[in-house]
Amino acid sequence: MGRPHVMVIPYPAQGHILPLMSFSRYLAKQGIQITFVNIEFNHNRIINSISKSSHGDYVPNRIKLVSIHDGLEDSPEERNIPGKLSESVLRFMPTKVEELIKNMISETSGGTIISCVVADQSLGWAIEIAAKFGIRRAAFCPAAAASMVLGFSIQKLVDDGLIDCDGTPRVNKTIQLSPGMPDMETDKFVWVCLKNKDSQRNIFQLMLQNNKSIESTDWLLCNSVYELETAAFGIGGPNILPIGPIVLAHHSLEEESTSLGSFLPQDRDCLDWLDRHIPGSVIYVAFGSFGFMGKAQLEELTIGLELTKRPVLWVTSTGEQPPIKVGSDRIRVVRWAPQREVLSYLAIGCFVSHCGWNSTLEGAENGIPFLCIPYFADQFINKAYICDVWKIGLGFDLDERGEFTRLEVKKKIDEVMRVDGECKKRAIKVKEIVIKSASKDGTSYENLDKFVNWIKSLVN
């Protein structure tokens, strides 16, 4: 009996690669061979991050990292042009992935048997390619079920006159897809808030194509928790299986600290710095793998943090130094941090976040209250979960210019960091829900177990 072999294909962005790598590492632990496919640019960043890591990062024996070209130049300047990456995903990557699969099947005597292709849910074309070769397939959604359900609701949104056929909102309106789901603003839909017509068109076309492709999957997995998104899973139906948070059930903090799949090496010295602070005292600030805040807002945030007179650990992936005043030794700035470990430290009192789904889950699993500064895509949906549905965080009250002030920053941080505050109490309850679901006999745990057993059955 041979060993099952799974090809994993993430969307080429940091927030998609990390959860799919965690998923791959879990499958590898179960004796499943993994081929993890990245575009060359991201593949090289990951390899460089491993080699520069002071923590001795590694690639597990059963995971093979491979790369394909994406049709773009390697210069960050071109890759930062709005719409370029989404155009590559739609027009260049499918041909390269198909060539890779064809070569793997034919390169050895008898060929490499691929038991299953696990593709990012936003790469519907990868599902179609797998079907073309007669390979079993699963889609993996690295975002909230609510985001996926929004995509599935596109035709209804068009029929209801809320958006045009290209995804452009026809009205500015707040909607709720179902009772219990977060409110969604039409001008902040996943594909709309990119504020760029090329990006909007490409992302919208991807989502339309995905809705058709997903129908042919054997499995539709979601890195979420049923008990936190009951209404969304209710709309999506029984075919969407929650298996999240994928990192929680399957890696100890020590194993996850290697953070295979990260574009940047981790600064682990910040953990020693955290050890020197009392419980609940530190503000953790991190906005994902790229910066997005204008200079004026960044200054207001920085001064607001200084006004709290609390210690701050600030992750700035772009490498730009926040405008900290001379003498502000309470603020520790790092390029990249082992975030899941950071959030597990008792010293952390709140998480100032862009509300990416990975960050949302990592804060939730550690009982950390949030201060939310969403920017684009699904972050507004996640913020609505945090503030309005789960009630474990706060957003900012914006002025007439749509901006927040330094005094607003101080006020909200003081409120969210109250030890006996409602946000903290609710955050502890949500933590218990998340841990239970990912533990043995929990919903996520059992769903993942079913999937692994199915994979193994393909070679019996």
N, C-alpha and C positions, 0 to 999 in steps of 0.2 A: 504494500500500500504506500503510495507516494505522499509527500507532504503538500498540503494545500498552498497555493501561491496566489497572492492578492496584489494587483496593481492599484496604487493609490494616486489619484490625480487631484491636487488642490488648485483652487483659483490662485493666481500668482500674487498674493498679498499676504503680509505678515499675519494678520488676524485670521486668515483662513488656513495658512500652513501650520501654525502651532497646534490647533486642536486636531487636525488630521494627522499630524506627527504623533501626538499623544495617543490617538486611536491606533496608529500603526504600531507603536511600541507595545501597546496592550496586546494586539493580535500576535506580535512576534513572541511575546511571553507565553502565548498559548501554543507555540510550535508552528506558527504560520509564517511562511516566507513572504517578505514584502519587497516590492519594487516601488520606490517612492519617486514620482516624476515631478521635477521642477523645471522652469525655464532656466537657461544657462546663467542669466544675471543673478537670480535668486540663489541658485545652486552654489555659485561661487561665493556669494556673501555668507551662506551658511557654513561652507567649508572653511572660509577665512575666520569666521567667528569661533569655530571649533578649535582651530590651530592657535588662536590668540587667547583662548580661555585659560585663566589661571586655575580653574577648577578641574582640569583634566576631562573635558567633555569627550563623548565617545559616540560611535555609531554601533548599536547592537548587531550581533552577528547575522541575525536573520533579516536585517533591513539593508537593502541595496539602494543607494542614492544615485539616480540617473538624471540626465538633463536633456532638454531639447531647445532648439533656437526658437525665438518668438517673433522674429522679423523686425525687431527694434535694434537701434544702436545701443551700445553699452553705456553711453553717456547719461548721467542722471538728468541732464538738462532736457534731453528728448523724452525721457520717461516721465518727467514732471509736466509735460504738455498735456493739458486736459483732453481726455478722450483717446490718447494714444494707447494706453494699456488695454482699455476695453475694446478698442478696435483690433488689437493683436489677439486677444482672447477669442474674438468672434471670427477672425479671418485667417490668421496664421497658425495658431496652435493646433486646430483639428488635423490638418495635413501632417504635421510633425508627430502627433500622437499616433495617428494611424500607421505611419511609417515605422515608428518604434515597435508597435505591437506586431506588425507584419514581420519585421526583422527578428524579433524575439521568438516568434513561432517557427521561423524557417532556418535560424542560424545554427542549430545543432541537430544531430541525428534524432529524428522524431520530434524536434522542436520543443520549445518551452511551453509547458501547459500552464495557462493562466486560468486559475479556478474562478476568479471573480475580479471585476473592475469596480473599485469604490471611487466614485467621482464626486467632487464638490457639487452640491445641488445646483449651483449656478453655472455648471458646465454641462448642460443637457446634451450637447453634441458628443461628449465623451461616452455617454450612455448609448447613443445611437451607433457609435463606432464599435463599442463592445458587442452590441446586438448583431452588427454586420458580420463579426467574426464568430458568432455563436457563443459568446462568453457571457456567463451569468453576471448580474450587475446590481449594484446598490448605490443609492445617492445618499450623501452625507450633508446635512445642513448644519453649518457651524454657527448659525444665528438663532435667534428666538423663533419658536414656532409661529408667533404672531407675524413676524416678517415674512415667513414662507406663505402663510395663509393670505397675507396681503397680495403677494404675487399671484396666487391662485385665484384671487378675486378680481383680477384686472378686467376681464370681460364684463362682469357685473358693474364695475365702476364706469366703464364706457357706456353700457346700456342705461345706467342711471343718470347719465349726463354729467358725471363728476370730472371725467377726464376725456381728452380727445384721443384719437386712435394712435397718436404718437406719445401718449402719456402726459401731455401738457394739461394741467388743471384748468377746467372751465369755470370753476368757482372756488373761492377760498372758504373752506368749510371744515369744521371738526366732525369726524364721523367715528362711529364705533361699530366694528364688524359684527360684534356679538356682545350681549351683556357679560360683564366680567373681563372683557378684553380692554386693553389700554385705548384711550382716545388717540386718534390719528388726524393730523392736519393735512389737508390735500396739498398744500404748498410745501410740505415737508415729507412727501412720500419718498421711498428709498431712491427712486430714479430721478426725482424732481430736484431735490435739494443739492445736487451736484453743481447747479448754477452754470451749467455749460451744455449747450445744445448737442454737441457731438457726443459727449459722455451720456447725456440723457437718452439720445436716440440709440446708442449702442447697448447701454444697460437695459433699456426697455425691450429692445429686440431680443437680447439674451433671455430675458425673463419670459417673453412670449414663447420663444423656442423651447425653453426649459419646461414650461407647462405641458407641452406635447410630449417631450422626451421622457419626462418622469413617469408617464403612464406605463412605460414598458419596463420599469425597474422591478426587481424581485423584492427589494427592501428600500424603504425611505426612512433613514435614521436621522434623528435630530439631537444635537448637543444641548439638550434642555431637560427640565424637570417637570414631570407631569403635574405634580401638585402645585407648582408655581404658575402653570399655564393651562389649567384645566379647560378653560373656555376655548382657547386657541386649538388645543388638541381635539376638543369636541367638534369644532367646525372642520378641521382637517380630516377627521375620520380615523378609523382604526388602523389605516395603512401607515400613518406616521408614528414611528416608535421613538419615544424619548429614551436616551441613553446617557444623559449628562448629569453633572459635569464630568466629561470623559476623563479629566486628569484626577479627579477625586477618588474614584473607586479603584483606580488601577496603578497608581504610582505613589510611593511614599514621597515625602518632601525631599528626602535625600536623593532619590532617583530623579525626581523632576527638576532638581536644582541644576542638572546639566542642561536643561532647556534646549535639547536638540531641535533644530528648526529655526532658531533665533537668528536674525540678520546681524545682530551686534553682540559682542562679548559682554558678559555680565560684570558689573562692578560689585563684587561681594564684600568689599570693605564696609559698605553701608550697613551690613548686618551687625558688625561690631559696634558701629555708631549707634544703632538702634538699641543695643544691649545696655547702653549707658543712660537710657531715658526711662522714666517711670511709666507704668501702664496708662494707656489712654491719653498720652500727652502729645504725640506726634501727628502732624498733618502730612499725609502722603499725597503728593501731586504727580499725576502721570496722565498723559494724553495720547497714549498709543505710540505707533511707530513713526509718526510724522507730526510736525508742528502745524498749527492752523490759526493761531491767535494773532490779531493785529497788534502793533506796537503799543497803541494807547490802552487797549484792554489788558495786555500783558503787564503794563505798568500798574494799572489799577489793581490787578490780582496780586502782584508782588507787594505793593504797599499795604493792601488789605491784610495779607498774610503777616506782614511785619507788625501791623497794628494789634494783632492777636497776642503778640509776645509769646507765641508757642513755637516749639521746634518744628522744622519743616524738612522733609525729605522730598526732593523735587527731581523727577526724571525728565530730562530733555533730550530726546533721541536725535534731534537735529544738531546737537552739539553747541547750540547758541546759549550763552549765559543769560539767565533772566536779569532784568535791570535791578539788581540788589544794591542797596545802599552800602557804602563803606562801613564796616563794623557790624554787619548783620551776620554774626557767626552762628546764629541759630538755624540758618538755612543751609542744608547740605545738598549740593547739586551733583547728580551723576548722569552719565550718558545713557546707561541701560541698567536695570536692576532685576534681580531674580524675584519678580513681582509676587508670585504665589507664596514664596517664603516670607517676603516683606510683610504681606497682609496677615500672615499667621502670627506675627510678633505682637505681644501684649501691648507694646509701646504705641502701636498705631491706634489713633482715636477717630480718624475719619479719612475718607478717600475722596479727593478732589479729582474728578474723572470726566473723560469725554463720553463715557457710557458705551464703549465698545462692548460687545457681548461677552468676550473672554474676561474683560475687566469686571463686568457686571457679575458674572458667575463667581469669579475669584473673590470679590468683595463679599458676596452673599454667603459663600461657603465658610467664611471666616467671621461672620457676624459684624461686619464693619459698616457703619452708616456712611452715606454718600453726600457729596455736594456736586451737583451735576452741571456740566458745561458741554452739552452735545453740539456737534458741528454739522454732520451730514449723515446720509444713508440711514441705517437702522438705529442710529444712536438716539433719535427722538422717540422712537418706540420704546427703547430700553429705559430712557429717562422717565417716560410715562409709567412704566412698570414700577420703577424705583420710587417715584414720588407719589403716584396716585393709586396704584393697585396694591403694592406690597407695603408702601409707606415706610421705607427704610432710608429715605434721604430727602433732600430739599433741592429746589432749583433757585435761580436768582429772579428777583423782581427787577425788570429792566426799565430804564428811563425812556424818555420820549425819543431818543436816538436808537433805541434797541440795545443799549449797553448797560453793564452793571458798574457800580462805583466801588471804591475801596471800602467805604463804610458799609455797603451792602455785603461785601465779602466778609468783613469782620463780624457783622451781625449774624449772618447765616452760619458761619463756622462756630461761633459761640453757642448758637442754638443746637446745631447738630451734634456737638461734642459733649453736651450735658450727659453726665454718667447716668442720671435717672430720667433722661429725656425719652420721649415716645419713639423717636427714630432708633435709638439704641435698643430699646426693649423689643421693638418689632424686628430689628436686625438679628437679634439672638434667636427669636422664634423661626425666622426664615432659615438661619443656619441649621437649626435642628431638622427642618423639613428637607433641606438639601442633603444633609449627611445621611438621613434615614433612607432616602430614595436611592442613594448610591451604595448603600451598604447591603450586605447579603439579605436576601428576601425583599429588598426594596424594588420599586418599579423599574428604575433605570438599570439596576444590577441584573434583574431577571431578563429584561429585554436584550441586553448585551449578550448574556449567556445563550439565549436562543439563537442570536445571530452567529456566534462562534460555533455552536454545534452544527448549524446549517452549513457553514463554510467547510467544516471538517467532513461533513457527510458527502461533499461533492467528490471526494477522492475514494470513498468507500466502494 
